[in-house]
Amino acid sequence: MQRTGQFCFAIKRVYIPSDMDDEFYEMACKMPDSYKIGHQLNEEATMVPTNNQLLYE
């Protein structure tokens, strides 16, 4: 299998002080709203599709 140049940096745990949990939650909920999903050639898109069909020779 070949790599396609994609890596997973999925965050599984985030450690924050307990007195900041509400602030962090609010920030984490707002972040995805700022993403602009679109075609990779669209300059306004900030997130594009990352899954492709694997082609085997």
C-alpha positions as YAML, in Angstrom:
chain: A
units: angstrom
residues:
- id: 1
  name: MET
  ca: [0.00, 0.00, 0.00]
- id: 2
  name: GLN
  ca: [1.27, 3.48, -0.82]
- id: 3
  name: ARG
  ca: [0.84, 6.63, 1.20]
- id: 4
  name: THR
  ca: [-1.03, 9.49, -0.41]
- id: 5
  name: GLY
  ca: [0.66, 12.22, 1.61]
- id: 6
  name: GLN
  ca: [-2.10, 12.29, 4.21]
- id: 7
  name: PHE
  ca: [-1.54, 11.86, 7.93]
- id: 8
  name: CYS
  ca: [-3.94, 11.62, 10.82]
- id: 9
  name: PHE
  ca: [-3.37, 14.04, 13.68]
- id: 10
  name: ALA
  ca: [-6.65, 13.19, 15.41]
- id: 11
  name: ILE
  ca: [-6.61, 14.46, 18.95]
- id: 12
  name: LYS
  ca: [-7.81, 11.82, 21.33]
- id: 13
  name: ARG
  ca: [-7.37, 13.64, 24.65]
- id: 14
  name: VAL
  ca: [-7.05, 17.26, 25.66]
- id: 15
  name: TYR
  ca: [-5.93, 18.14, 29.17]
- id: 16
  name: ILE
  ca: [-7.08, 21.51, 30.44]
- id: 17
  name: PRO
  ca: [-7.41, 22.99, 33.91]
- id: 18
  name: SER
  ca: [-10.87, 22.31, 35.33]
- id: 19
  name: ASP
  ca: [-11.56, 26.03, 35.76]
- id: 20
  name: MET
  ca: [-11.19, 26.49, 31.98]
- id: 21
  name: ASP
  ca: [-13.49, 23.67, 30.84]
- id: 22
  name: ASP
  ca: [-16.47, 25.91, 29.98]
- id: 23
  name: GLU
  ca: [-14.29, 28.33, 28.03]
- id: 24
  name: PHE
  ca: [-12.61, 25.48, 26.15]
- id: 25
  name: TYR
  ca: [-15.96, 23.84, 25.35]
- id: 26
  name: GLU
  ca: [-17.34, 27.07, 23.88]
- id: 27
  name: MET
  ca: [-14.22, 27.58, 21.76]
- id: 28
  name: ALA
  ca: [-14.23, 23.98, 20.54]
- id: 29
  name: CYS
  ca: [-17.89, 24.23, 19.50]
- id: 30
  name: LYS
  ca: [-17.37, 27.46, 17.55]
- id: 31
  name: MET
  ca: [-14.28, 26.33, 15.65]
- id: 32
  name: PRO
  ca: [-15.99, 24.04, 13.10]
- id: 33
  name: ASP
  ca: [-18.43, 26.84, 12.22]
- id: 34
  name: SER
  ca: [-15.52, 28.78, 10.74]
- id: 35
  name: TYR
  ca: [-14.62, 26.01, 8.25]
- id: 36
  name: LYS
  ca: [-15.52, 26.58, 4.62]
- id: 37
  name: ILE
  ca: [-15.78, 23.20, 2.94]
- id: 38
  name: GLY
  ca: [-15.34, 23.16, -0.82]
- id: 39
  name: HIS
  ca: [-13.37, 22.12, -3.86]
- id: 40
  name: GLN
  ca: [-9.60, 22.15, -3.49]
- id: 41
  name: LEU
  ca: [-9.22, 24.75, -6.25]
- id: 42
  name: ASN
  ca: [-11.68, 27.12, -4.56]
- id: 43
  name: GLU
  ca: [-9.52, 29.75, -2.85]
- id: 44
  name: GLU
  ca: [-12.23, 30.44, -0.26]
- id: 45
  name: ALA
  ca: [-12.34, 26.81, 0.90]
- id: 46
  name: THR
  ca: [-10.48, 26.13, 4.14]
- id: 47
  name: MET
  ca: [-11.24, 22.39, 4.21]
- id: 48
  name: VAL
  ca: [-11.36, 20.08, 1.22]
- id: 49
  name: PRO
  ca: [-12.11, 16.37, 0.75]
- id: 50
  name: THR
  ca: [-9.27, 14.20, 2.03]
- id: 51
  name: ASN
  ca: [-10.41, 10.72, 1.02]
- id: 52
  name: ASN
  ca: [-9.68, 9.37, -2.42]
- id: 53
  name: GLN
  ca: [-10.34, 6.04, -4.08]
- id: 54
  name: LEU
  ca: [-7.21, 3.89, -3.84]
- id: 55
  name: LEU
  ca: [-5.85, 2.88, -7.23]
- id: 56
  name: TYR
  ca: [-3.76, -0.27, -7.45]
- id: 57
  name: GLU
  ca: [-1.53, -1.04, -10.38]
...
